[in-house]
Amino acid sequence: MDDALPKTPDTINTKIKGKSHFWECLRLKYIYHRIIDEWTPYTVYCKVKGFWQRGTRGYADYDVWNFDHYLAGVIAGGVQKLRDTSIGYPCAFGEDSEEAQRKYNEALDEIVRGFKLWAEDDDYNETEDKLNKSLEVFSKWFVTLWD
């Protein structure tokens, strides 16, 4: 007899184990798109190929599409790691003192700030000035980026 009743909004959104049918379908759709759509044989091939290319030559074919953002992210991450693990500083910053180490860390922070902002932000008008300042500091101290 219940099968003969017309479907009303109340019967459509009946709760299934505490969740409405609508939200359950939405969750399943999300899972489908995250797992099934993203992991087709072609996308798996592209991800493996990109992983191999980055390991052998340092960049993948898909990195070249937006190469400035890719390099900015690599530079920001590398300089941040250098700043966090550095045990010294170039002699151009002064004699052996905490002041010279502080100046060196400030220069590294400036490089990281501009490149990280460029890698993460798509608003070129606002970030271009900050990137240019970071590029000046980067080009000035490029040969000293070692530990």
N, C-alpha and C positions, 0 to 999 in steps of 0.2 A: 504494500500500500504506500510506503514511503517513496518508492520509485516513481509513483504516479504524480507526486507533488511537484509543482514547478519550482525551479531553482530561484531562490530569492537571494538578495545580498546577505541575509543572515545565514543561509545554508551554504553559500559559496565560501564565506570567510569563517567557516567553522574552525575551531581550534584543534590542531593536531599536536598532541603532547605539549601543550602550552604555547604553541606557535601558530600563527594564522597561516593558512594555505598560501596566501600571497607572499609572505616573507620567506616561506620555505622554498617556493618556486624561484624567488629572486636569489636566494643563497645558492641553489643548485645551478642557476644560470651563471652566476659569478664563478663557481667552481669549474663549470664546463669551459668558460672562456679562459680562465687562468691555467687550466691543465691541458685540455684537449686542443684548443685553438693555438696556444702558444707553443706546444710541443709536437708540432707536426714533423714529419721526417725532414722537411726542408729547413725548418727553423733549428732543429737539432744539428743538422749539417752545418748551417751558418755559424752557430755558436761554437761548435767544435773547431771549425775552420778558423774562426776569429781567435779562439784560444791558442791554437797552434801558431798562427801568424804573429800574435803578440809575443809568444815565447821565443820564436826564432828570429824575428826582425824588429821587435819592439812596438809595432803598431799593426793593426788589422785593416783590411780594406774598408770596413765600415767606419773606422776612425778618421779616415781621410775626408769623409763627407763633411765633417765639422772639425777640422784639424786644429784650429785655434783653441777651441774649447777643450779638446782632448789634451793638447800640450799644456794648456794652462792648468788643468787638473793634475797632470803628472808633475809639473814644476812646483805647484803649490804643495802637493803631498810630499815630494822629495825634500823641499826646503824646510817644511815643517818638521819632518823626521830629523833632518840635520840639526835644526834648532833644538829639538828635544833631547838629542843624544850627543850633542857637541861637547867636547871637553876642552876645546881651545878656541882661538880666534886668530885672524890674520894679524901680523905685526903692524900693518898699516893703521890699525885702530889704536895703537899706543903700546906702552910698556905693559908688563905683567901686572894687571890690576883689575879690580871688579868693574871700574868705570869703562875700561876697554871692552870687557865682556858684555856689559850692558849695551854699549853702542852697537856692537856686532849683533846682539839679539834684536835690537830695534830695527836694524837694517833688514835682518831676516824676516821679522814680523811684517815690515812694509812690503816685502816681496810676496809673502804668503797672502796678505790681505788683498792686494790687487789681483793677483792671479786666481785666487779662490773665488773672488767676486766675479771675475770674468767667466770662469768655468761654470758657475752656478746660475748666473743672471743672464737674461736675454734682452735686457733694456740697455742697448749699446750707448745711448746718449748719456746716461747717468754714470755708467761704469768706465767709459773710455778715458776720462781724465784720471781716475784712480789707477787704471791700468797703465797709463803713460808714466805716472809717477813711479809705479812699481817697476816698469821697464827701465827707467833711468837708473834706479838703484840696482836692479838686476844686472844691467850691462856694466855698471861701474864695478861691481863686486863679483862678477861672473867667475873670474879665475881664482877666486878665493873660496869657492863653494866646495870645500873638502874638509874632512875631519882628520 
